[in-house]
Amino acid sequence: MNLQLIRNATLLLDYAGYHILIDPYFSPKHTLPSYTGKSPNPLVDLPLSTDDILRGVQLVIVSHLHSDHFDKVAHELVPKNLPLLCQPGNEQTIREKGFLDVMPITEPATVGGITITRTDGHHGAGEVESKMGKVSGFVFQAQGEPTLYWAGDTLFCAEVQTAIQTFNPDLIVTHSSGATWPDDQGQRSLIVMDAAQTVAVCQFAPSARVIATHMEALDHGTVTRSDLRVAAIQAGISNTRLLIPANGERINF
C-alpha cells in the first residue's frame, strides 16, 4: 500500500491494485474566499500539477460535498467516466455535475478485491454540526493489505471509537487541523480533530499507526503540523506511531 498526501484532505491511495483519488480539491492558492478573514483559501498551492494527480486514477471517493473536499475545479477536471463512490444523499448532486458512474455507499461495497465500508462521524457539535451536515469516513480492506480507516471530517467521537473497535485498523487517517466554524452568535467551535483529539485517537488505538492530514491548507485551521508533533511528543507518542506528512509526501506501508 502507498499513500500520498496532496493537500488538505486530498489523497492518492494505491491499494490492492487500484489507484484511488480521495476528496479532490484542486483550486489554486488564494482563489477562494476566506473562512475567518485571515487569508483567501487555499493557503498553499498544490504540490503537483492536476495532470500528474489525475494520471492513472481508477476510482474516486468523495466523503462529502464541502468545497474543500470536492471543488469546482475538480468538478471540471476529474474524468466524468471514472467510478465515483460517495455518501448516500450526495449522489444526485454529483450526477448533475456530469459524472456517469456514481455509487452511494450504504452497505459495504466491493471494488475489485477491495471492500469499502462507510462510517459515521460528527463534523462539529450542536448548532455548528447542523450547519456542517452529514459526513462520512471509509474503511478499506483487502487480502494482503493493511486495513485502512480514513475517518474523514469528524471529531473524535463515539462513532470513531466504534469504527476502531469494529475494524481494528492498522492505519487511521485523521483530519487534524483543529478547524473551527461559528454558530449564529459567532462563537467558533471545532469541526474536525485538533491536536488533543488526534493524540486521543493514538491512545485509543495503540496498535495502529495514525496519519494526520487536512492541515495548514485553510485559514480556519488552528493546529499546525509543528503543534501536533509537540503534543504527540508530550504524550509519549513516537514519530513512527503518528505520521504527519507534508504536502506531496508519499508513504509506503
C-alpha positions, 0 to 999 in steps of 0.5 A, a space after each residue: 500500500 502507498 499513500 500520498 498526501 496532496 493537500 488538505 484532505 486530498 489523497 492518492 491511495 494505491 491499494 490492492 491494485 487500484 489507484 484511488 483519488 480521495 476528496 479532490 480539491 484542486 483550486 489554486 492558492 488564494 482563489 477562494 474566499 476566506 473562512 475567518 478573514 485571515 487569508 483567501 483559501 487555499 493557503 498553499 498551492 498544490 504540490 503537483 500539477 492536476 495532470 500528474 494527480 489525475 494520471 492513472 486514477 481508477 476510482 474516486 471517493 468523495 466523503 462529502 460535498 464541502 468545497 474543500 473536499 470536492 471543488 469546482 475545479 475538480 468538478 471540471 477536471 476529474 474524468 466524468 467516466 471514472 467510478 465515483 463512490 460517495 455518501 448516500 444523499 450526495 449522489 444526485 448532486 454529483 450526477 448533475 455535475 456530469 459524472 456517469 458512474 456514481 455509487 452511494 455507499 450504504 452497505 459495504 461495497 466491493 471494488 475489485 478485491 477491495 471492500 469499502 465500508 462507510 462510517 459515521 462521524 460528527 463534523 462539529 457539535 450542536 448548532 455548528 454540526 447542523 450547519 456542517 451536515 452529514 459526513 462520512 469516513 471509509 474503511 478499506 480492506 483487502 487480502 494482503 493489505 493493511 486495513 485502512 480507516 480514513 475517518 474523514 471530517 469528524 471529531 473524535 467521537 463515539 462513532 470513531 471509537 466504534 469504527 476502531 473497535 469494529 475494524 481494528 485498523 492498522 492505519 487511521 487517517 485523521 483530519 487534524 487541523 483543529 478547524 473551527 466554524 461559528 454558530 449564529 452568535 459567532 462563537 467558533 467551535 471545532 469541526 474536525 480533530 485538533 491536536 488533543 483529539 488526534 493524540 486521543 485517537 493514538 491512545 485509543 488505538 495503540 496498535 495502529 499507526 495514525 496519519 494526520 492530514 487536512 492541515 495548514 491548507 485553510 485559514 480556519 485551521 488552528 493546529 499546525 503540523 509543528 503543534 501536533 508533533 509537540 503534543 504527540 511528543 508530550 504524550 509519549 507518542 513516537 514519530 513512527 506511531 503518528 505520521 504527519 506528512 507534508 504536502 506531496 509526501 508519499 508513504 509506503 506501508 
